[in-house]
Amino acid sequence: MKKHLLIWTFGMASVALFAQSSEQIPITKAEVLTKVDAQNRSIKIAEQNYKSAKAGFSQANSVILPTISVSHTAMVTTNPLMAFGSKLNQEVLSAADFNTTLLNDPDQIENYATRVAFEQPLINVDGFYQRKAAKTQMQATKLQWDRSIDYVYLKVDKAYMQLQLAHKAVAVMQQAVATAEANQKVAKDNLDAGYMQQADFLSVQIQVNQLKDQLKMAESQWQNASDYLGFIMNQSPEAIFQPTDSLAIQLIDNGITELSENRADIQAMSLATDAYKQMHQSDKMSFLPRLNAFGSYELYDDELFRADANGYLLGAQLSWTVFEGAKRIGKTKQSGANSQKATLEYEQYVSQSKLEINQAKRQLADAQHQFETAQLAQQQAKEVLRIRTNRFKEGLEKTTDLLMAETQYAQMQLAYYQSIFAYNMAQSTLTFLLKN
């Protein structure tokens, strides 16, 4: 027992030695989530998508808000019509200006005009539906943003558990190497004493070298898992992260067993379908006339930035584009097809989501069974190794049987930790799919 404790201590010390070869940063899952909330690119991209949709809705407000413009125009002219009209606007026209000679050949006239104009939509039925569609699309994008955060959290779960698993794999292989090297020392003593054949001793050395190769691969997997976690947190991959949360079975019960229509992505798909329907309705309403009000207030003078004369104009315009070739007809048919397509995609997405939930449930049940089996197998392999190691030291066990026991124990340890990873991953995936 003391020997096994010593070997395990040596193995963990070796893990620490490997970690010291590059900068080591202990990290908890809660710390990862905090950094992800602040720095993850996928979340920021989803946020910008929402801001873009929100800006699109703001543009759609043009259907209810007025258009206002201000202009200042300066001109000089000897054009008879423009000269007469400018004087008339400036309110300086006199009886002398009706002289036919001046009318036909006027002197140069300066005119400065300041104009404030507006246009106010009153009835624009197709525009109202376009605005409604833009608002619906904005709401759908917000829900997609929320679901994107949920998905990133799922990726964090997986990445952190991969880091835990890789860290455990290094520890297991360090322990296996330490055990094999201890047995190699015993084999060397037996060889020197004449109790072991050279071929058996070489088999022990081969075992040690193979385990060291596996240890190197495990260390690379740890580094890869650390790099991926850094990528999710949008951090430099120069350091190696060491998980401080233990790799253990996580039990989550939110009381939900079936797909909820309140899940963010399901709601988003439903709203997107509604938006397509509203755009189709907008295209159908484009055949109706539009009513707009307009007006202007104008200031005139023959000197810059003065306004001795003014006037205003108010009016309303009813316009109706009766026929526009086949453009509107084709556009209406196209939006109708897009609306039907969106409905079918929504139904397919819901059906696929239910399928994924059923698969995740079975995967979780399989993972639980795998964990229970792996836990028992690890305990049994550990006991087999203990027995064969003691018998080997006494010269009562074949070298090949000891090597097989060492390999089997290392494999069962890795399988045990992999079963924990598989169970927790299945649990996280099911929770993600059942999120309300």
Secondary structure as the mmCIF struct_conf table of DSSP 4:
data_model
#
loop_
_struct_conf.conf_type_id
_struct_conf.id
_struct_conf.beg_label_comp_id
_struct_conf.beg_label_asym_id
_struct_conf.beg_label_seq_id
_struct_conf.end_label_comp_id
_struct_conf.end_label_asym_id
_struct_conf.end_label_seq_id
HELX_RH_AL_P HELX_RH_AL_P1 LYS A 2 GLN A 20
TURN_TY1_P TURN_TY1_P1 SER A 21 SER A 21
BEND BEND1 SER A 22 SER A 22
STRN STRN1 GLN A 24 ILE A 27
HELX_RH_AL_P HELX_RH_AL_P2 LYS A 29 GLN A 39
HELX_RH_AL_P HELX_RH_AL_P3 ARG A 41 ALA A 60
HELX_RH_3T_P HELX_RH_3T_P1 ASN A 61 VAL A 63
TURN_TY1_P TURN_TY1_P2 ILE A 64 ILE A 64
BEND BEND2 LEU A 65 LEU A 65
HELX_LH_PP_P HELX_LH_PP_P1 PRO A 66 PRO A 66
STRN STRN2 THR A 67 THR A 77
HELX_RH_AL_P HELX_RH_AL_P4 PRO A 80 GLN A 90
TURN_TY1_P TURN_TY1_P3 GLU A 91 GLU A 91
HELX_RH_3T_P HELX_RH_3T_P2 ALA A 95 PHE A 98
HELX_RH_AL_P HELX_RH_AL_P5 THR A 100 ASN A 104
BEND BEND3 ASP A 105 ASP A 105
HELX_LH_PP_P HELX_LH_PP_P2 PRO A 106 GLN A 108
STRN STRN3 ILE A 109 ILE A 123
HELX_RH_AL_P HELX_RH_AL_P6 VAL A 125 ALA A 193
TURN_TY1_P TURN_TY1_P4 GLY A 194 GLY A 194
BEND BEND4 MET A 196 MET A 196
HELX_RH_AL_P HELX_RH_AL_P7 GLN A 198 ILE A 232
TURN_TY1_P TURN_TY1_P5 MET A 233 ASN A 234
TURN_TY1_P TURN_TY1_P6 PRO A 237 GLU A 238
BEND BEND5 ALA A 239 ALA A 239
STRN STRN4 ILE A 240 PRO A 243
BEND BEND6 ASP A 245 ASP A 245
BEND BEND7 GLY A 255 GLY A 255
BEND BEND8 GLU A 258 GLU A 258
TURN_TY1_P TURN_TY1_P7 GLU A 261 ASN A 262
BEND BEND9 ARG A 263 ARG A 263
HELX_RH_AL_P HELX_RH_AL_P8 ALA A 264 MET A 285
TURN_TY1_P TURN_TY1_P8 SER A 286 PHE A 287
BEND BEND10 LEU A 288 LEU A 288
STRN STRN5 ARG A 290 ASP A 301
BEND BEND11 ASP A 302 GLU A 303
TURN_TY1_P TURN_TY1_P9 LEU A 304 PHE A 305
BEND BEND12 ASP A 308 ASP A 308
STRN STRN6 ALA A 309 SER A 319
TURN_TY1_P TURN_TY1_P10 GLY A 325 ALA A 326
HELX_RH_AL_P HELX_RH_AL_P9 LYS A 327 LYS A 393
TURN_TY1_P TURN_TY1_P11 GLU A 394 GLY A 395
BEND BEND13 GLU A 397 GLU A 397
HELX_RH_AL_P HELX_RH_AL_P10 THR A 399 LEU A 434
#
